[in-house]
Structure formats: structure tokens, C-alpha cells
């Protein structure tokens, strides 16, 4: 069974992980009511709604 000779440095580990993160994109969705783009599982700041419920007063 193959075993590494030396421990991989945190720098090398970070470089490897950065390549994986480069391809992933944010989960941006279009709001059904306002048509604005927002992150999924986040409330809409313009209307103040989350999952169809009014959470905050809308921004002016």
C-alpha cells in the first residue's frame, strides 16, 4: 500500500483546495415576486420577505 513519505504542508493543501473552489459558483436565484437576483436561503432585502413571509419592513 502506498504511503506518503512526508506530511503535506498547509500551503500545498490550500493550493489544491483552491482549484476545487474555483469551479464552484454561488447559488444565485431569481426572486419570484420582485424579479431581483439573490442568494438562495437568504431574504430579499428590497421586499423584506423570506419564503413568502414578510420578515422586515421593505427598504425605501
PQR file of N, CA, C, O and H, with PARSE charges and radii, in Angstrom:
ATOM      1  N   UNK A   1       0.837  -1.177   0.000 -0.4000 1.5000
ATOM      2  CA  UNK A   1       0.000   0.000   0.000 -0.0000 2.0000
ATOM      3  C   UNK A   1       0.885   1.244   0.000  0.5500 1.7000
ATOM      4  O   UNK A   1       1.867   1.305   0.740 -0.5500 1.4000
ATOM      5  N   UNK A   2       0.549   2.223  -0.813 -0.4000 1.5000
ATOM      6  CA  UNK A   2       1.360   3.439  -0.930 -0.0000 2.0000
ATOM      7  C   UNK A   2       1.120   4.357   0.260  0.5500 1.7000
ATOM      8  O   UNK A   2      -0.019   4.619   0.646 -0.5500 1.4000
ATOM      9  H   UNK A   2      -0.249   2.174  -1.413  0.4000 1.0000
ATOM     10  N   UNK A   3       2.213   4.837   0.827 -0.4000 1.5000
ATOM     11  CA  UNK A   3       2.146   5.752   1.973 -0.0000 2.0000
ATOM     12  C   UNK A   3       3.016   6.964   1.652  0.5500 1.7000
ATOM     13  O   UNK A   3       4.146   6.788   1.198 -0.5500 1.4000
ATOM     14  H   UNK A   3       3.139   4.625   0.514  0.4000 1.0000
ATOM     15  N   UNK A   4       2.533   8.184   1.871 -0.4000 1.5000
ATOM     16  CA  UNK A   4       3.349   9.365   1.575 -0.0000 2.0000
ATOM     17  C   UNK A   4       4.578   9.434   2.481  0.5500 1.7000
ATOM     18  O   UNK A   4       4.520   9.083   3.659 -0.5500 1.4000
ATOM     19  H   UNK A   4       1.615   8.327   2.240  0.4000 1.0000
ATOM     20  N   UNK A   5       5.693   9.894   1.905 -0.4000 1.5000
ATOM     21  CA  UNK A   5       6.930   9.990   2.682 -0.0000 2.0000
ATOM     22  C   UNK A   5       6.866  11.141   3.688  0.5500 1.7000
ATOM     23  O   UNK A   5       7.347  11.016   4.814 -0.5500 1.4000
ATOM     24  H   UNK A   5       5.740  10.180   0.947  0.4000 1.0000
ATOM     25  N   UNK A   6       6.267  12.261   3.275 -0.4000 1.5000
ATOM     26  CA  UNK A   6       6.224  13.437   4.133 -0.0000 2.0000
ATOM     27  C   UNK A   6       4.811  13.984   4.240  0.5500 1.7000
ATOM     28  O   UNK A   6       3.967  13.769   3.370 -0.5500 1.4000
ATOM     29  H   UNK A   6       5.876  12.363   2.360  0.4000 1.0000
ATOM     30  N   UNK A   7       4.585  14.692   5.323 -0.4000 1.5000
ATOM     31  CA  UNK A   7       3.280  15.351   5.528 -0.0000 2.0000
ATOM     32  C   UNK A   7       3.143  16.498   4.530  0.5500 1.7000
ATOM     33  O   UNK A   7       4.089  17.250   4.298 -0.5500 1.4000
ATOM     34  H   UNK A   7       5.271  14.867   6.029  0.4000 1.0000
ATOM     35  N   UNK A   8       1.963  16.619   3.948 -0.4000 1.5000
ATOM     36  CA  UNK A   8       1.728  17.704   3.004 -0.0000 2.0000
ATOM     37  C   UNK A   8       1.560  19.019   3.768  0.5500 1.7000
ATOM     38  O   UNK A   8       0.839  19.073   4.765 -0.5500 1.4000
ATOM     39  H   UNK A   8       1.195  16.008   4.137  0.4000 1.0000
ATOM     40  N   UNK A   9       2.223  20.072   3.302 -0.4000 1.5000
ATOM     41  CA  UNK A   9       2.195  21.352   4.006 -0.0000 2.0000
ATOM     42  C   UNK A   9       0.828  22.009   3.866  0.5500 1.7000
ATOM     43  O   UNK A   9       0.104  21.728   2.911 -0.5500 1.4000
ATOM     44  H   UNK A   9       2.808  20.028   2.493  0.4000 1.0000
ATOM     45  N   UNK A  10       0.461  22.887   4.814 -0.4000 1.5000
ATOM     46  CA  UNK A  10      -0.814  23.599   4.703 -0.0000 2.0000
ATOM     47  C   UNK A  10      -0.903  24.435   3.435  0.5500 1.7000
ATOM     48  O   UNK A  10      -1.987  24.614   2.879 -0.5500 1.4000
ATOM     49  H   UNK A  10       1.049  23.115   5.591  0.4000 1.0000
ATOM     50  N   UNK A  11       0.236  24.947   2.977 -0.4000 1.5000
ATOM     51  CA  UNK A  11       0.252  25.736   1.746 -0.0000 2.0000
ATOM     52  C   UNK A  11      -0.154  24.886   0.545  0.5500 1.7000
ATOM     53  O   UNK A  11      -0.969  25.303  -0.278 -0.5500 1.4000
ATOM     54  H   UNK A  11       1.116  24.802   3.428  0.4000 1.0000
ATOM     55  N   UNK A  12       0.422  23.691   0.458 -0.4000 1.5000
ATOM     56  CA  UNK A  12       0.081  22.770  -0.638 -0.0000 2.0000
ATOM     57  C   UNK A  12      -1.389  22.369  -0.574  0.5500 1.7000
ATOM     58  O   UNK A  12      -2.072  22.307  -1.596 -0.5500 1.4000
ATOM     59  H   UNK A  12       1.084  23.352   1.127  0.4000 1.0000
ATOM     60  N   UNK A  13      -1.864  22.100   0.637 -0.4000 1.5000
ATOM     61  CA  UNK A  13      -3.262  21.714   0.809 -0.0000 2.0000
ATOM     62  C   UNK A  13      -4.178  22.834   0.332  0.5500 1.7000
ATOM     63  O   UNK A  13      -5.176  22.590  -0.347 -0.5500 1.4000
ATOM     64  H   UNK A  13      -1.309  22.150   1.467  0.4000 1.0000
ATOM     65  N   UNK A  14      -3.824  24.072   0.696 -0.4000 1.5000
ATOM     66  CA  UNK A  14      -4.616  25.227   0.276 -0.0000 2.0000
ATOM     67  C   UNK A  14      -4.609  25.407  -1.226  0.5500 1.7000
ATOM     68  O   UNK A  14      -5.631  25.752  -1.819 -0.5500 1.4000
ATOM     69  H   UNK A  14      -3.013  24.270   1.247  0.4000 1.0000
ATOM     70  N   UNK A  15      -3.450  25.172  -1.852 -0.4000 1.5000
ATOM     71  CA  UNK A  15      -3.361  25.299  -3.317 -0.0000 2.0000
ATOM     72  C   UNK A  15      -4.256  24.276  -4.005  0.5500 1.7000
ATOM     73  O   UNK A  15      -4.915  24.587  -4.997 -0.5500 1.4000
ATOM     74  H   UNK A  15      -2.620  24.892  -1.370  0.4000 1.0000
ATOM     75  N   UNK A  16      -4.280  23.058  -3.478 -0.4000 1.5000
ATOM     76  CA  UNK A  16      -5.128  22.021  -4.060 -0.0000 2.0000
ATOM     77  C   UNK A  16      -6.600  22.385  -3.898  0.5500 1.7000
ATOM     78  O   UNK A  16      -7.384  22.257  -4.839 -0.5500 1.4000
ATOM     79  H   UNK A  16      -3.746  22.805  -2.672  0.4000 1.0000
ATOM     80  N   UNK A  17      -6.968  22.835  -2.711 -0.4000 1.5000
ATOM     81  CA  UNK A  17      -8.362  23.168  -2.443 -0.0000 2.0000
ATOM     82  C   UNK A  17      -8.825  24.375  -3.259  0.5500 1.7000
ATOM     83  O   UNK A  17      -9.992  24.459  -3.643 -0.5500 1.4000
ATOM     84  H   UNK A  17      -6.331  22.938  -1.947  0.4000 1.0000
ATOM     85  N   UNK A  18      -7.915  25.302  -3.521 -0.4000 1.5000
ATOM     86  CA  UNK A  18      -8.303  26.498  -4.272 -0.0000 2.0000
ATOM     87  C   UNK A  18      -8.719  26.140  -5.695  0.5500 1.7000
ATOM     88  O   UNK A  18      -9.572  26.806  -6.280 -0.5500 1.4000
ATOM     89  H   UNK A  18      -6.967  25.234  -3.210  0.4000 1.0000
ATOM     90  N   UNK A  19      -8.122  25.096  -6.249 -0.4000 1.5000
ATOM     91  CA  UNK A  19      -8.504  24.671  -7.596 -0.0000 2.0000
ATOM     92  C   UNK A  19      -9.921  24.113  -7.596  0.5500 1.7000
ATOM     93  O   UNK A  19     -10.657  24.290  -8.566 -0.5500 1.4000
ATOM     94  H   UNK A  19      -7.429  24.555  -5.774  0.4000 1.0000
ATOM     95  N   UNK A  20     -10.306  23.441  -6.518 -0.4000 1.5000
ATOM     96  CA  UNK A  20     -11.659  22.897  -6.443 -0.0000 2.0000
ATOM     97  C   UNK A  20     -12.671  24.004  -6.264  0.5500 1.7000
ATOM     98  O   UNK A  20     -13.761  23.936  -6.834 -0.5500 1.4000
ATOM     99  H   UNK A  20      -9.708  23.297  -5.730  0.4000 1.0000
ATOM    100  N   UNK A  21     -12.343  25.025  -5.486 -0.4000 1.5000
ATOM    101  CA  UNK A  21     -13.266  26.117  -5.207 -0.0000 2.0000
ATOM    102  C   UNK A  21     -13.467  27.011  -6.428  0.5500 1.7000
ATOM    103  O   UNK A  21     -14.489  27.685  -6.555 -0.5500 1.4000
ATOM    104  H   UNK A  21     -11.458  25.080  -5.023  0.4000 1.0000
ATOM    105  N   UNK A  22     -12.477  27.007  -7.326 -0.4000 1.5000
ATOM    106  CA  UNK A  22     -12.520  27.902  -8.478 -0.0000 2.0000
ATOM    107  C   UNK A  22     -13.721  27.595  -9.378  0.5500 1.7000
ATOM    108  O   UNK A  22     -14.296  28.503  -9.978 -0.5500 1.4000
ATOM    109  H   UNK A  22     -11.647  26.459  -7.222  0.4000 1.0000
ATOM    110  N   UNK A  23     -14.090  26.344  -9.471 -0.4000 1.5000
ATOM    111  CA  UNK A  23     -15.150  25.939 -10.386 -0.0000 2.0000
ATOM    112  C   UNK A  23     -16.546  26.138  -9.805  0.5500 1.7000
ATOM    113  O   UNK A  23     -17.517  26.274 -10.550 -0.5500 1.4000
ATOM    114  H   UNK A  23     -13.623  25.605  -8.984  0.4000 1.0000
ATOM    115  N   UNK A  24     -16.649  26.154  -8.477 -0.4000 1.5000
ATOM    116  CA  UNK A  24     -17.980  26.255  -7.888 -0.0000 2.0000
ATOM    117  C   UNK A  24     -18.515  27.679  -8.003  0.5500 1.7000
ATOM    118  O   UNK A  24     -17.763  28.644  -7.863 -0.5500 1.4000
ATOM    119  H   UNK A  24     -15.860  26.043  -7.872  0.4000 1.0000
ATOM    120  N   UNK A  25     -19.791  27.805  -8.252 -0.4000 1.5000
ATOM    121  CA  UNK A  25     -20.408  29.121  -8.371 -0.0000 2.0000
ATOM    122  C   UNK A  25     -21.402  29.316  -7.244  0.5500 1.7000
ATOM    123  O   UNK A  25     -21.869  28.351  -6.639 -0.5500 1.4000
ATOM    124  H   UNK A  25     -20.401  27.021  -8.366  0.4000 1.0000
ATOM    125  N   UNK A  26     -21.719  30.557  -6.969 -0.4000 1.5000
ATOM    126  CA  UNK A  26     -22.683  30.867  -5.922 -0.0000 2.0000
ATOM    127  C   UNK A  26     -24.071  30.428  -6.391  0.5500 1.7000
ATOM    128  O   UNK A  26     -24.347  30.391  -7.590 -0.5500 1.4000
ATOM    129  H   UNK A  26     -21.340  31.341  -7.460  0.4000 1.0000
ATOM    130  N   UNK A  27     -24.923  30.103  -5.452 -0.4000 1.5000
ATOM    131  CA  UNK A  27     -26.270  29.654  -5.792 -0.0000 2.0000
ATOM    132  C   UNK A  27     -27.195  30.868  -5.835  0.5500 1.7000
ATOM    133  O   UNK A  27     -27.917  31.157  -4.880 -0.5500 1.4000
ATOM    134  H   UNK A  27     -24.698  30.133  -4.478  0.4000 1.0000
ATOM    135  N   UNK A  28     -27.155  31.558  -6.951 -0.4000 1.5000
ATOM    136  CA  UNK A  28     -27.960  32.760  -7.146 -0.0000 2.0000
ATOM    137  C   UNK A  28     -29.267  32.361  -7.826  0.5500 1.7000
ATOM    138  O   UNK A  28     -29.268  31.654  -8.833 -0.5500 1.4000
ATOM    139  H   UNK A  28     -26.570  31.324  -7.727  0.4000 1.0000
ATOM    140  N   UNK A  29     -30.377  32.825  -7.257 -0.4000 1.5000
ATOM    141  CA  UNK A  29     -31.689  32.530  -7.819 -0.0000 2.0000
ATOM    142  C   UNK A  29     -32.435  33.830  -8.060  0.5500 1.7000
ATOM    143  O   UNK A  29     -32.126  34.857  -7.457 -0.5500 1.4000
ATOM    144  H   UNK A  29     -30.376  33.400  -6.439  0.4000 1.0000
ATOM    145  N   UNK A  30     -33.413  33.776  -8.939 -0.4000 1.5000
ATOM    146  CA  UNK A  30     -34.244  34.945  -9.219 -0.0000 2.0000
ATOM    147  C   UNK A  30     -35.468  34.893  -8.318  0.5500 1.7000
ATOM    148  O   UNK A  30     -36.134  33.863  -8.222 -0.5500 1.4000
ATOM    149  H   UNK A  30     -33.664  32.941  -9.429  0.4000 1.0000
ATOM    150  N   UNK A  31     -35.761  36.012  -7.656 -0.4000 1.5000
ATOM    151  CA  UNK A  31     -36.915  36.080  -6.765 -0.0000 2.0000
ATOM    152  C   UNK A  31     -38.194  36.047  -7.600  0.5500 1.7000
ATOM    153  O   UNK A  31     -38.281  36.711  -8.633 -0.5500 1.4000
ATOM    154  H   UNK A  31     -35.220  36.850  -7.734  0.4000 1.0000
ATOM    155  N   UNK A  32     -39.181  35.279  -7.154 -0.4000 1.5000
ATOM    156  CA  UNK A  32     -40.399  35.100  -7.940 -0.0000 2.0000
ATOM    157  C   UNK A  32     -41.246  36.363  -7.994  0.5500 1.7000
ATOM    158  O   UNK A  32     -41.823  36.680  -9.034 -0.5500 1.4000
ATOM    159  H   UNK A  32     -39.110  34.739  -6.315  0.4000 1.0000
ATOM    160  N   UNK A  33     -41.325  37.083  -6.884 -0.4000 1.5000
ATOM    161  CA  UNK A  33     -42.198  38.262  -6.846 -0.0000 2.0000
ATOM    162  C   UNK A  33     -41.536  39.501  -7.429  0.5500 1.7000
ATOM    163  O   UNK A  33     -42.110  40.166  -8.290 -0.5500 1.4000
ATOM    164  H   UNK A  33     -40.857  36.825  -6.039  0.4000 1.0000
ATOM    165  N   UNK A  34     -40.324  39.815  -6.962 -0.4000 1.5000
ATOM    166  CA  UNK A  34     -39.690  41.068  -7.382 -0.0000 2.0000
ATOM    167  C   UNK A  34     -38.856  40.916  -8.649  0.5500 1.7000
ATOM    168  O   UNK A  34     -38.607  41.906  -9.337 -0.5500 1.4000
ATOM    169  H   UNK A  34     -39.857  39.274  -6.262  0.4000 1.0000
ATOM    170  N   UNK A  35     -38.417  39.701  -8.973 -0.4000 1.5000
ATOM    171  CA  UNK A  35     -37.587  39.502 -10.162 -0.0000 2.0000
ATOM    172  C   UNK A  35     -36.121  39.821  -9.915  0.5500 1.7000
ATOM    173  O   UNK A  35     -35.309  39.720 -10.835 -0.5500 1.4000
ATOM    174  H   UNK A  35     -38.619  38.897  -8.414  0.4000 1.0000
ATOM    175  N   UNK A  36     -35.764  40.202  -8.699 -0.4000 1.5000
ATOM    176  CA  UNK A  36     -34.384  40.512  -8.356 -0.0000 2.0000
ATOM    177  C   UNK A  36     -33.608  39.218  -8.112  0.5500 1.7000
ATOM    178  O   UNK A  36     -34.185  38.193  -7.749 -0.5500 1.4000
ATOM    179  H   UNK A  36     -36.424  40.285  -7.952  0.4000 1.0000
ATOM    180  N   UNK A  37     -32.297  39.282  -8.318 -0.4000 1.5000
ATOM    181  CA  UNK A  37     -31.443  38.142  -8.039 -0.0000 2.0000
ATOM    182  C   UNK A  37     -30.970  38.225  -6.600  0.5500 1.7000
ATOM    183  O   UNK A  37     -30.662  39.304  -6.094 -0.5500 1.4000
ATOM    184  H   UNK A  37     -31.828  40.114  -8.614  0.4000 1.0000
ATOM    185  N   UNK A  38     -30.915  37.055  -5.939 -0.4000 1.5000
ATOM    186  CA  UNK A  38     -30.458  36.990  -4.557 -0.0000 2.0000
ATOM    187  C   UNK A  38     -29.875  35.608  -4.321  0.5500 1.7000
ATOM    188  O   UNK A  38     -30.069  34.699  -5.128 -0.5500 1.4000
ATOM    189  H   UNK A  38     -31.165  36.179  -6.351  0.4000 1.0000
ATOM    190  N   UNK A  39     -29.158  35.450  -3.210 -0.4000 1.5000
ATOM    191  CA  UNK A  39     -28.646  34.139  -2.847 -0.0000 2.0000
ATOM    192  C   UNK A  39     -29.786  33.290  -2.307  0.5500 1.7000
ATOM    193  O   UNK A  39     -30.661  33.792  -1.601 -0.5500 1.4000
ATOM    194  H   UNK A  39     -29.000  36.189  -2.555  0.4000 1.0000
ATOM    195  N   UNK A  40     -29.778  32.001  -2.640 -0.4000 1.5000
ATOM    196  CA  UNK A  40     -30.825  31.142  -2.115 -0.0000 2.0000
ATOM    197  C   UNK A  40     -30.657  30.999  -0.613  0.5500 1.7000
ATOM    198  O   UNK A  40     -29.541  31.111  -0.106 -0.5500 1.4000
ATOM    199  H   UNK A  40     -29.067  31.593  -3.214  0.4000 1.0000
ATOM    200  N   UNK A  41     -31.726  30.757   0.098 -0.4000 1.5000
ATOM    201  CA  UNK A  41     -31.774  30.670   1.554 -0.0000 2.0000
ATOM    202  C   UNK A  41     -31.420  31.997   2.222  0.5500 1.7000
ATOM    203  O   UNK A  41     -31.005  32.011   3.381 -0.5500 1.4000
ATOM    204  H   UNK A  41     -32.633  30.667  -0.314  0.4000 1.0000
ATOM    205  N   UNK A  42     -31.579  33.107   1.507 -0.4000 1.5000
ATOM    206  CA  UNK A  42     -31.389  34.438   2.065 -0.0000 2.0000
ATOM    207  C   UNK A  42     -32.658  35.243   1.795  0.5500 1.7000
ATOM    208  O   UNK A  42     -33.372  34.985   0.827 -0.5500 1.4000
ATOM    209  H   UNK A  42     -31.917  33.095   0.566  0.4000 1.0000
ATOM    210  N   UNK A  43     -32.927  36.208   2.649 -0.4000 1.5000
ATOM    211  CA  UNK A  43     -34.126  37.004   2.431 -0.0000 2.0000
ATOM    212  C   UNK A  43     -33.870  38.090   1.393  0.5500 1.7000
ATOM    213  O   UNK A  43     -32.731  38.502   1.176 -0.5500 1.4000
ATOM    214  H   UNK A  43     -32.346  36.418   3.436  0.4000 1.0000
ATOM    215  N   UNK A  44     -34.933  38.541   0.764 -0.4000 1.5000
ATOM    216  CA  UNK A  44     -34.858  39.599  -0.229 -0.0000 2.0000
ATOM    217  C   UNK A  44     -34.864  40.933   0.502  0.5500 1.7000
ATOM    218  O   UNK A  44     -35.833  41.258   1.187 -0.5500 1.4000
ATOM    219  H   UNK A  44     -35.859  38.206   0.940  0.4000 1.0000
ATOM    220  N   UNK A  45     -33.795  41.707   0.365 -0.4000 1.5000
ATOM    221  CA  UNK A  45     -33.671  42.955   1.113 -0.0000 2.0000
ATOM    222  C   UNK A  45     -34.613  44.043   0.590  0.5500 1.7000
ATOM    223  O   UNK A  45     -35.033  44.916   1.348 -0.5500 1.4000
ATOM    224  H   UNK A  45     -33.008  41.443  -0.192  0.4000 1.0000
ATOM    225  N   UNK A  46     -34.943  43.992  -0.695 -0.4000 1.5000
ATOM    226  CA  UNK A  46     -35.815  45.044  -1.243 -0.0000 2.0000
ATOM    227  C   UNK A  46     -37.246  44.909  -0.732  0.5500 1.7000
ATOM    228  O   UNK A  46     -37.880  45.903  -0.377 -0.5500 1.4000
ATOM    229  H   UNK A  46     -34.601  43.282  -1.311  0.4000 1.0000
ATOM    230  N   UNK A  47     -37.752  43.674  -0.696 -0.4000 1.5000
ATOM    231  CA  UNK A  47     -39.137  43.486  -0.250 -0.0000 2.0000
ATOM    232  C   UNK A  47     -39.222  43.083   1.214  0.5500 1.7000
ATOM    233  O   UNK A  47     -40.278  43.231   1.830 -0.5500 1.4000
ATOM    234  H   UNK A  47     -37.237  42.867  -0.984  0.4000 1.0000
ATOM    235  N   UNK A  48     -38.129  42.574   1.788 -0.4000 1.5000
ATOM    236  CA  UNK A  48     -38.132  42.151   3.183 -0.0000 2.0000
ATOM    237  C   UNK A  48     -38.850  40.839   3.416  0.5500 1.7000
ATOM    238  O   UNK A  48     -39.344  40.594   4.517 -0.5500 1.4000
ATOM    239  H   UNK A  48     -37.272  42.454   1.288  0.4000 1.0000
ATOM    240  N   UNK A  49     -38.918  39.989   2.402 -0.4000 1.5000
ATOM    241  CA  UNK A  49     -39.614  38.712   2.539 -0.0000 2.0000
ATOM    242  C   UNK A  49     -38.623  37.559   2.536  0.5500 1.7000
ATOM    243  O   UNK A  49     -37.530  37.652   1.978 -0.5500 1.4000
ATOM    244  H   UNK A  49     -38.516  40.187   1.508  0.4000 1.0000
ATOM    245  N   UNK A  50     -39.036  36.466   3.177 -0.4000 1.5000
ATOM    246  CA  UNK A  50     -38.279  35.226   3.181 -0.0000 2.0000
ATOM    247  C   UNK A  50     -39.278  34.085   3.162  0.5500 1.7000
ATOM    248  O   UNK A  50     -40.144  33.995   4.032 -0.5500 1.4000
ATOM    249  H   UNK A  50     -39.925  36.390   3.630  0.4000 1.0000
ATOM    250  N   UNK A  51     -39.158  33.213   2.170 -0.4000 1.5000
ATOM    251  CA  UNK A  51     -40.062  32.073   1.983 -0.0000 2.0000
ATOM    252  C   UNK A  51     -41.520  32.514   1.939  0.5500 1.7000
ATOM    253  O   UNK A  51     -42.390  31.840   2.489 -0.5500 1.4000
ATOM    254  H   UNK A  51     -38.455  33.286   1.463  0.4000 1.0000
ATOM    255  N   UNK A  52     -41.788  33.637   1.289 -0.4000 1.5000
ATOM    256  CA  UNK A  52     -43.162  34.105   1.119 -0.0000 2.0000
ATOM    257  C   UNK A  52     -43.731  34.834   2.315  0.5500 1.7000
ATOM    258  O   UNK A  52     -44.875  35.285   2.258 -0.5500 1.4000
ATOM    259  H   UNK A  52     -41.081  34.184   0.842  0.4000 1.0000
ATOM    260  N   UNK A  53     -42.975  34.971   3.405 -0.4000 1.5000
ATOM    261  CA  UNK A  53     -43.450  35.664   4.591 -0.0000 2.0000
ATOM    262  C   UNK A  53     -42.763  37.002   4.716  0.5500 1.7000
ATOM    263  O   UNK A  53     -41.596  37.131   4.347 -0.5500 1.4000
ATOM    264  H   UNK A  53     -42.046  34.605   3.452  0.4000 1.0000
ATOM    265  N   UNK A  54     -43.455  37.999   5.227 -0.4000 1.5000
ATOM    266  CA  UNK A  54     -42.895  39.315   5.473 -0.0000 2.0000
ATOM    267  C   UNK A  54     -42.081  39.267   6.759  0.5500 1.7000
ATOM    268  O   UNK A  54     -42.640  39.050   7.834 -0.5500 1.4000
ATOM    269  H   UNK A  54     -44.403  37.895   5.527  0.4000 1.0000
ATOM    270  N   UNK A  55     -40.755  39.468   6.666 -0.4000 1.5000
ATOM    271  CA  UNK A  55     -39.885  39.380   7.825 -0.0000 2.0000
ATOM    272  C   UNK A  55     -39.510  40.758   8.326  0.5500 1.7000
ATOM    273  O   UNK A  55     -39.549  41.016   9.529 -0.5500 1.4000
ATOM    274  H   UNK A  55     -40.300  39.644   5.793  0.4000 1.0000
ATOM    275  N   UNK A  56     -39.143  41.652   7.408 -0.4000 1.5000
ATOM    276  CA  UNK A  56     -38.758  43.025   7.743 -0.0000 2.0000
ATOM    277  C   UNK A  56     -39.595  44.009   6.952  0.5500 1.7000
ATOM    278  O   UNK A  56     -40.226  43.658   5.955 -0.5500 1.4000
ATOM    279  H   UNK A  56     -39.112  41.442   6.431  0.4000 1.0000
ATOM    280  N   UNK A  57     -39.585  45.263   7.423 -0.4000 1.5000
ATOM    281  CA  UNK A  57     -40.219  46.315   6.627 -0.0000 2.0000
ATOM    282  C   UNK A  57     -39.372  46.543   5.383  0.5500 1.7000
ATOM    283  O   UNK A  57     -38.145  46.556   5.473 -0.5500 1.4000
ATOM    284  H   UNK A  57     -39.072  45.548   8.232  0.4000 1.0000
ATOM    285  N   UNK A  58     -40.009  46.725   4.207 -0.4000 1.5000
ATOM    286  CA  UNK A  58     -39.225  46.915   2.974 -0.0000 2.0000
ATOM    287  C   UNK A  58     -38.410  48.189   3.024  0.5500 1.7000
ATOM    288  O   UNK A  58     -38.816  49.182   3.628 -0.5500 1.4000
ATOM    289  H   UNK A  58     -41.007  46.714   4.134  0.4000 1.0000
ATOM    290  N   UNK A  59     -37.239  48.147   2.372 -0.4000 1.5000
ATOM    291  CA  UNK A  59     -36.372  49.325   2.281 -0.0000 2.0000
ATOM    292  C   UNK A  59     -36.995  50.352   1.352  0.5500 1.7000
ATOM    293  O   UNK A  59     -37.641  50.001   0.365 -0.5500 1.4000
ATOM    294  H   UNK A  59     -36.909  47.341   1.882  0.4000 1.0000
ATOM    295  N   UNK A  60     -36.798  51.604   1.670 -0.4000 1.5000
ATOM    296  CA  UNK A  60     -37.303  52.679   0.793 -0.0000 2.0000
ATOM    297  C   UNK A  60     -36.289  53.042  -0.256  0.5500 1.7000
ATOM    298  O   UNK A  60     -36.540  53.923  -1.079 -0.5500 1.4000
ATOM    299  H   UNK A  60     -36.273  51.889   2.472  0.4000 1.0000
TER
END
